[in-house]
Amino acid sequence: MKKLALIAALSGALLSTNAMAWGNAGHRVVGAIADNLIKGSNAEKQVKALLQPGEDLEKIANWADCVKGTFCGPQTQEMNDYVAAHPKHSEYHYTDVPFQLTEYHLHGAGTSDHDVVQTLQQCIATLQGKGDGKFTKRQALLILTHLAGDIHQPLHVGAAFVDKEGKFVVPKTDKEIDSLNIFDSRGGNNLQMDEAALAAASAKSGIPAGEEAPSKYPTKPFHSYWDTTVVDYAMRRSSMRTVDKFSQWAIDGKPVVTLPKGDAITWPAQWANDSLVAAKQAYADVKVGVASKQTSRSGETYTVWAMTVPESYPVPSSALAREQLIKGGYNLAGLLQRIWP
């Protein structure tokens, strides 16, 4: 299959390590699907009791990202209090299991006591009345709604680690990830796609044209592509370009989504394992190219790599994103109904 050669980013370009999984629209889709699926249930009643007037799962789906800065508007006192009490909140959104693996195991390489799986479990325990006081019930719902979207984004679970030869490898422990022999690609943020080549590939793949302004940057982090670009592609390909229309279209399609089994507290690990399957598809036929150095605003120097993907990549990646978004909405609804039958 013909490949697109994708070039490295310009030296000094900046990279966000706190990217918003699925972006604003994707998280709202997950929340909107769940809103529709729990209508008339006890779960809906319990959700409403924890939310403020005018709020629903769609509207609060991005709250956990909005606390990271002012890009959603001024910070509320509730947000400030949450951030002050949770200095590691930005790390709640992901885990970095090597994508080649099949299961999430706490204390394995790339995992932590405050990663997305552990944080979801803490939120669930709180909503079950078994929490340790880390979150209030309202906070638990706000965070759970967002992280249910995050954990279905393949690169928020399956991470790529690169050796000095430019090959994907599987570190056995965190100590092996030393930036000398094995490098952390930061969830794919340090893998760089060429924007012009990507635009050409999407056009050739038949993705309907969008209305976005031309990018100011020559490259796009692979993680950013999976956060936002594939959501945009998925919505364009369905001809449903608003959250409400896309969400209803997804439900009307009567997708077959198999919910996890067992106690709700075990669901996040099962979701993570499912996302590792998706991560393998996301990284299929992706090749690492030339390495270069970049420097962040804080003066940190790190390695980035050019990458190569199949020319047809926009089509299967957007199809996978659509599947994961729908799973996220159905799994969120199913979880809430398991917590509050």
N, C-alpha and C positions, 0 to 999 in steps of 0.2 A: 504494500500500500504506500502510495506517495506520502511523504511526510512534509510538514512545514518546518523549516528551520527557524527557530525562535531565538532572538539575540538577547544578550544580557542587558540589564538596565544600565543607564548612564551612571558613572561613578558619582557617589554623593546623593543619589536619589533616596527619598525617604520611604520607609516601610512601616505600615501599621501592624503591630502584633496584637492589637485588640480589635480586629475586624469584627463586624457584626454579621454573624452567621445568617445566611439567607437574606440579609438586608431587611429593611423596613417592610417591604411588601411580602416577602416570604414568611416572616414571622406572623404577620397579620393573617395570611392565608391559613396557617396552622391554627391560629386562634379562632378564625371565622368558621372553619370546618367543625371544630370542637363545639363552638357556640350552637351551631345548628343541630349537632348530633345529641346534645344533652337536653334539648328543649323538652320541658314537661317532666323532667326527672327530678329525683331528690338531689342529684348532683347539681343541677341548675339552681335549685333553691339554696343549697349550701354555698355555692359560688357567689350568688347575689348577696348573701349575708356578709361576705367578706369584702365585697367590692363597694365602691362609692356610687352614688346616683349617676347614671349616664355611662358607667364603665361596663365593659364586657370583656371576654377573653381576647377578642381581636384588638380592642383599644389598649389593653394593658400588656399585649404580647411583647412590646419593645421596651418596657419599663427597665428591665435589667441591663439593657445597653444604654438607655438614656441617662442612667446615673453616672456613666463614665465621663460625661462632659456636658456642654451646653448646646450640642448640635440638635437636640430635640426642643430646646427652649430653656428658660431659666430653671435652675434646680429648685425643687420644692424643699420644704423643711423635712418632709418624710425622706426624700432622697438623700439629703445631707446627713441625716441621722443614720441612715442605712450604711452609707459609705464610711462614716466615722466608726461604726461598729464592726465593719467588715473590710479591713484594709486589703485583703486578698481577693476581693469580690470579682476582679477582672479575670481571675484564674478559675472561677467556678464554671466557666463556659465550655471547657474542652478537656480532653485527655489526649495523650500523645502515644497511644499504643502503636508499635510498628505495624504498618498496614498489612504486612505479609502474614501476621498472626491471625488466629481464628477466634480467640477469646480474650476478653478483658479479665485481668487478674490484678487486684490491688497489690501494690508494691512491686509490680513488674515495671520494666523500663517505660518511662513516660507517664506513669500514673502518680497520683498523690492523694493524700487524705482530704484534699479540698478540690478535687477535680469534678468534672460534670457528673460522673456516676455517683460519687459520694455525696455531692451537694443535693442531687435529686433525691437520694435516699433520705437525707436529713429533712428535706421538704416534705416528703411523703410521711415520714414518722411524725412530723409536727402536725400535719393535717389529720393524722390518725389519732392524735392525742397522746403520742408517745415520744414527743420531741425532747431534746435536752436544753431547750431554751435559746438555742442559737438564733432561731427565727421566730417571729410572731406568726400566727396563722395567716394573717394577710400577706406578710412578706413571703411566706412559704408558697402561697398561691401565685404571687407575682413572679417569683423566681422560677417555680416549677413550669408555669405557662411558657416562659421564654426558653428555659433549658430543654423542654420537650421538643422545641424546634431545633435548638443547637445540636442535640445529640443525634438527630437524623441527618445532619449535614455531614457527609462522609469524612471530610477533612478535619472535622472537629473531634473525630475519634481516631481514625487511621492516619498516622503520621509517617512522613518519609525521612529517613536518615541516610546520609550520603557519605561514602568513604572518600579518601584522598584521590582515588582513581576515578571518581565521578560515577560510582555505581551505588544503587540502593542496597542497603545492608540492614541486618536486624541486630541491634545491640541487645545484649542480655541483661545489662544493668545500666543505671544512669551514669555510673562512673566511666563507662566505656565511651560516653558521648563527650569527648574532650576537645573538640574543634581542632584536633591535630590529625587523628586517624579516622574518627567518625564525627560528622557534623550534623547538627539539628537543623532541618530546613524550616523550623518554626511553623509547623502545620502547613507547609507549602508556601508560606510568605516569601521565602528566599529562592523559590523557583520562579523564573521570570518568563512570561509569555510576551511575544511581540504583538502590540495592539493592531498594527496595520495588517499583519498576517492573519490575526484572529478575525478581523472584520472581513477580509477577503474570504476566509474559510466559511464564515457564517453565511455570506452572500451566495457562495457556490453551493452550500448545503441546502439552500432554499429557505433559510430562516427569513420570515417577513421583515422588511426594514423597520427600524425603530425611529424614535424622534430624539434620541439622545444627542447631546452636543459632542463634537469630536473631542477625544481625550487630549489632555494637556501633556500626557506623558507617553513616551514611546513603548513602555512595557506595562504589563499588568501582572501582579503576583498571582500565582496559580490559586492560592487561597481566596483571593478577591474574586477571581473568576467563578469559583464555586459558591461564594457568598451571594453574589448578585447577578452576574452575567447569565448563569444558567437559569436563574429564576425568570429573568427577562425573556430569554429564549423560550422557556417552557410556556410562558403566558402568550407570547407571540404565536407559537406553533398551535396553540389551542384556540387562537382567535378570541381569547378572553383576556383583555388587557387591564381589567380592574380586579381588585381583590375580591369584591362581592361576586362578580360574574365568574371568575375563575373558581372560587370556592364552591359556588352552587353547581357549576359545570362538573367539578370533581365529584360531588355527592350524587348528582344525577346519573353519573356514569356507573354507579353502584360497584365501586371497586371492591375486590376481595382482599381484605386486610386481616390477617390472622393475628389476634391479640396474644400477648404473652400469657403464660399460665402461672399459677401460684400466687402467693401473697404479693400485693402491690409493691412492697419494698424490694422485691427481686426484679421488678420490671426494668429499671435503668440498666442493669448489667446485661439483660437480654436485648435491650435496644442497642447497647454498645456493640454487642456481638453481631447483630444484624447490620449495623453501620460499617463494621469491618468488612463484611461481604461487599457492601456498596463501595467502600474505599478501594478494594481490589479492582473493581470495575473502573473507578475514577482514574486509577494509576495505570490501567492497562495500556500498553504500547507507548507510555510516556518515557522519554529518554532524557537523561541529563546531558547537558552540553558544556560549553566553556564556562569556567569559574572566573569570578572577578571579585573585587572588594568594594564594599560600600561603607559609608560612615553616617551614623545617625546624628540627630541634633545634639544628643548628649555626648557625642564624641566617640561612641562605641564603633569599632570597626568589625565587620562580619563578612562572611562569604555568601555570595549569591551565584546562582547558576542559570545559564540559558537552558532552555528545554525544547524538546521536539515532541509534537503530538500528531496523531493521524489527521489528515486533511478533513476527514469526515467527523472529527471529534465533536463539533457543536450539536450534532443530532443525537448520538447516544448519550452524551452528557446531559442534555436538556431533558431527555426522556427519563433518565435516572433521577434527576432533580425533581421532576414532576412526581414520580413514584414516591420519593422520600418525603416530599411536602405532604402528600396525601396520607402517607403512613403516619407522619407526625401529628396531623389533625385527628385521625382516627385513634391513634394510641393515646393522645392526650385525653380525648373524650372517654375512652375505655378506662383509663386510669382513674379519672375523677369518679366515674360510676363504680369502680371497684372500691375506692376509698369511701364513697357515700352511696351505697346501694339503695 
